[in-house]
Amino acid sequence: MATSSIMTPLRLIIATASLYGSVLAITAADAAAHVIFSYPGTAHPARLTTLARQCQIGGVIIFKDNVDDKLPAYITGLQSAYASGECAVKGPLLVLTDQEGGQVKRLPGGPTLSQKMIGQQSNRDAAGNTAGIQAAAALKAYGNNGNLAPVLDVYHEAGDFEDQYERSYSSDPAVVAQCAVAFIKAQQGQGIIATAKHFPGLGAAAAVENTDTRPVTINRNLADLRSIDEAPYTAAIQAGIKMIMPSWALYPALDDKYPSGISSKWIQGELRGRLGFKGVIVTDAIEAGGLSGFGTDPERGVLAMAAGVDLVLAAARNVTQGEGVVSALVTSVNSGSLSSSTFSASTSRISSLRSTL
C-alpha cells in the first residue's frame, strides 16, 4: 500500500481537529508503531503476542539469548497476530537484530568475517557484498527483517572502542564507505533492512568509553567530524540506506547539552538537514548508561522523538519497558508537549519503510 494511503486518515484527523483548535487524542496503538520491544531468554512471552494482536507493538529486537529452534515459529505467530488486528500501520512488524559479523552476531550463521577483516581484504567490494548476503540469509532463517548493521564508525587508534572488537572497517573513511556500501546494497537487495550506526561516529571513543554503560564525550571539532566521521554516511545515504542509528555520545562541537540521539541539532539539523536523510532513524538502547542524567526510559523515549527520531529501541529485555515508553508517547502527544505534526511525519516514515517488507 502506498504511504499516502496509509497515512491519509491520521493526517486528515489531525488537520480537521486542528481547525477546531484541538488535536484528536492518539491511542497506544498509534504510539506503539514507534517502539521496538524486547524480552528475556527463550520464554517467548504470550504477553507480546497479545500486544501484537492489539496493534500495540512496533516490532521486536532479538538477542542471542532469545534464540532457539522455536524462535522462527514465535516470530511467525507475532506477525500473524499483528496482521489479524487490522492495525493502522500496515506491513510486517520490524524484527531486528545485530548481525555485524565476526564477534558481533546474535544469530547463527554469517557474516563470517568481522568488519575490520573485510576492510583488510584485497577486494573489499566482493567481501562486503558476501557479508551482506550472508547476514541476510542468517536473518531470514529466524524471521528477522532488519539488521542493525553495518557500523560506519571510523576508528582513530588501534585498540580503541570500536577497533578492539573489530567492528570498524578501517581508520580511512573512504575504506569504511566502500565496504559499507557493498554490504548495504547486498543486504537490502535480499530484502533485509540495513542500519548505519552510530551517527555521527564513535570512532574517536577510547577503549573504555562504552555508551552502553556510561556517558561519553567526543571532543572533535566540527570540521573533522564532518570530513572524517560523517563521510561514510554521505555514501550510505546515496546508496539508499533505509535506517540510521545515532550514538549516545555527546559531541560539544555542535551540541554541548544533548547526546546525538536526543539532539535536534544532530538529528534535524545535521542528519536530515545537511546530509538530507529522509529514512527512518532508530535509537540505540534507550536504557543505555550513556543517557545517565536524562530521566527514565520513557522520558528518554519522548526526548528522542522530540529530537526527530522515529523508533525507540526498548532493549532491556523486559516487555513492560516497551509498554512504559508507549504510554509516555501517548501522554506527550495528547498533552501537546510532543508535536502532533512531528509524530505524524514520523509515523509516515515508519509506514513507508514497513510497506517495503
N, C-alpha and C positions, 0 to 999 in steps of 0.2 A: 504494500500500500504506500502511496506517495506521502511524504512528510506533511504536505499541506493538508491532505485529507485527514491525517491522524490528528493534527493539531488544531484544525479549524474550530471544533466545538469549544476547546479550552480558551482559545483566543477570543472567540465570539462572546463567551460568558463574561470574560474579564472586561472586554470592551463595552459590552452592554451595561454591565454593573457599574462601570466607571462613569457612564453617562448620568447615572443617578447618584453619583457621589460615594459609591461604595464598591467593594470587590467581593464577589461571592466566595464564601469560605472554601478552602481546599480541604480534602479529606486525607486520611492516612494512605489510601490507595494512590492518591496523586503524589504525595511526598515520597512514598516508598520506591518509586521508579528511580530515585536519586541515591538509593542506599544499597550497597553491596554487603550482604550478611556473611557471617562465618559461624562455625560450630566446632565443638571439640571431638577429637577421636573419630571412631567409626560407628558411633551410635546412630548417625544419620537421622536426626530428630524429626518426629512426626509434626512437631510444632511448626517447623519451617515449611512443610508441605501444606499445612493448614493456612499459613500466612500467604503462601503462593496462590492457593485457591481463592483467597480473599483479595488478591492483587496487591498484597502488602509487602512484597519484596521486589527489589530491582535486579537481584542476582545474588551470587554466592562466590566466595573465593575458596579455593581448595588448597589445603596444605598437605604435606607428606603424611601427617598422622591421620588424615581423613581417608587415605587410600586403602581400599581393599577390593576384593572381587565383587562386592555388592555395590560399589560406588556408581558404575555406569547405569545400573537399574534405578538407583536412587535419583540420579540426575534426570533420567527419563521421566520418572514419576513427578519430580518438581516441575518439569516443563509441561507435562500433561495437566497437572493441577492448575498451573497458571493459565494455560490455554482454555481451560474449562470455565474460567471466571469471567470471560468477556471483558477483559481489562482495557482501559483506555489506551495505554501504551501497548501497541501490538509488537509482534515479533518475539523470538525466544528470550528468556531470561539470560542475562550475561553470566557466564560461568567462567571464572578467571583463575589463573594460577601464575606462578613464577617458574618459567621453564627457560632459563637463560642459557644453560649448558654448563659443562664442567662440574664444579662443586655446587652450583645452584640449580637444582632440579627438584620439583615436588612430585613429579610423576615418573614412573618407569619409562625408559626409552631415551631418545636423544634430546638435544644435540650432544654428540659425543665430545666435541672439543669445547673448551672454555672460550670466552670471548677473546682473552689475551692470545690464546693459541691460534685463533682464527686470524687475528691481526698479524701474526708472525708467519703466516703461510705465503708461499711464493705466488699463489693465485688466490688472492683474497676474495675476489668476486665469487669464484667457484665454492670456496669454503663457506662464505656467508650464505650463499644460495642453498648449499647442502644442509647447513644448520637450520635454516628457516623451514625447509621441507621436513627435516627430522622433528623439529619442535611441533609442527602442525600435526604430524602423524601421532605423536605422543598425546597431544591434547584431544584429538578426535577419538582416540581409543577409550577415553574416560569421559566423553560427553562435554568437554570444555570447548568454548568457542572464542576465548580471548586470552592472550598471553601478555603478562606484564613484563615484556622484554621487546626490544633489546635495551641494554644500558648504554647511554650515549656519553657517559662521563669520560672526560679526557684526563687520565691520571697525570700527576705532575712529577712525582718522585717514586722511585722503586720502593715497594713495600708500604705505600700509603694505603688508605682505607679501601679503595676500590682495587688497587693492584694486588694487595696481599691475598685476595680471593680470586684473582684473575678475572674480574668482572668487567674490566675496561679493555677495549680493543687495543688501545695504544695511547702514547703521550702525544701523538701527532693528530690534530683534529681532522686532517684530510683522510688519514687512515681510518679513524673512527667513523667518519661519514661514509666512506666507501664500503666498509664491512656492514655497517648498519643498514644502508640502503639495499644491499644484496639480501640481507636477512629479511627486512621488511617486505620487499617485493615478493620473495619466495613464499613467506608465511601467509601473507594476505592473499596471494594468488591461490592458496589452498583453502581459502575461506575462513581463516583464523585471524582475528583482530590482533594487530601489533600495537605495543605501547612503548613510546620512547620515554626514558627516565634518566636522571632525576633533574628536571629543568630548574634553573639554568645550568646546573652542573655541580657534581660533588667531587670532581677530580682533584681539587685542592685540599680535601679533607685529610688530615693526618690519620695514621693507623688507628688511633684510639677515638677518633671523632665519628661516632656512630649515632646518627639522628634517631635510630630506633630506641636508644637508651638515654640520650642526653641532648641538651641544646648545643648546637654547633654554629659557629660564626665563620663565614668565609670572607676574609678580608682581601678581596681582589678589587682592583679598580674596574670601573665600568667598561673601559676600552678593552681590557684583557678579557673580561667576562664575555663581551660580545664577539671579539675576534677569535677567541680560542674556545671557551666553554660552550657558547651558543652556536658555534659554526655548524656542528653536526645536525642541529635542529633545523636549520635552514634547508639542508639537504633532505632530511627526513620528511619535512613538510612538502617539499617539492615532489618527493617520491610517493606521497599520498598516505602518510601515516594517519591512522584513524584515532588513536588516543595518545595523549601525553600526560605524564605524571610529574608534577612539580616536587621539589625536595622540601624537607622541613628545615633546611638550614636558613640562617639569617644572612642576608647579603647587604650590608650597610651602604654599599655604593649606590644602590637605588632606593632601598627602604631599610632604615635603621630601627624600625619598630616591629614589623611583622615578617616572619619567615615566608619564604616564597609561596608556599601552598595556601596561605591565608592573606596574601598581599595583593590588593587590586593593582598596585603599581607593576608587579611582576606578571600577574595573570592577564589583566585587561590591557595595561599599558604596553608591556613588552611582548608577551607571548601572542596575544590576539592582535594588539595594535601594531607594533613594529614588525613582528615576524609574520603576521597575517594568518595565524592558525584558526581554522573555523570548525575543527572537530571537537571531540569530547575530551574534557580534562577530568582526570580521576585523582583523588588524593592518594598519598601513601597512607599507611595505617594511622587512623585518626587517634589511636591511643598512644602513639609514639612519645617517648621521652623528650624528643626534640621540641614538643609543644608544651613543655612544662611551663606553667605560669599563664596559660591561655584557657583556663577553665576546664570544665568537664568534657567528656567526649561529645555529648550532644551540642554543647556550646561551641566546641571547635568545628563541628559539622556545619553549624549556622555561619560561623566566620568564613569557612571555606566557600560556601555557596554565595555569600555576600561578595566575596572577592572575585567570583566568576567561575569557580569550579562547578562541574556538573554532577559528578559521582563522589559519594563519600564512602571510603573503604573502612567498614567496621570490622576489624580483623582480630579482635581479642578472643575469638573462638567462643563466643557467647551470643546466642540469639537475642537475648534481651538487650544487649548493647545496640544492635541494629534497630530494635524497636524504640529505644530511647532517642536515637538520632531522628527517626521518622517523626516521633511525637514533637521534638523540638522544632523541626522544619515546619510542621503544621502550625504550631503556635506562632512561629516567627512570621510566616506569610500572612496568617489571619490577623495578626496584630498590626501588620504594616511595617514591622521592623526589618523584614526581608522583602524586597520589592517583588510584587507580583509579576511585573514585566521581566525582571531578571529570572524569576522562577520559570515563567512560560517559555522564554527563549532557551533556557537550559533543557527543559522537557523536550522541546523540539529537536535539539541536537541529539538527545538520547534516542528519541523515536526514530530519527533518521538513521542512526547507527544500527539500531536493532532491526530495522526493516531490511537491512542488507544481509542478515544472517539466514 
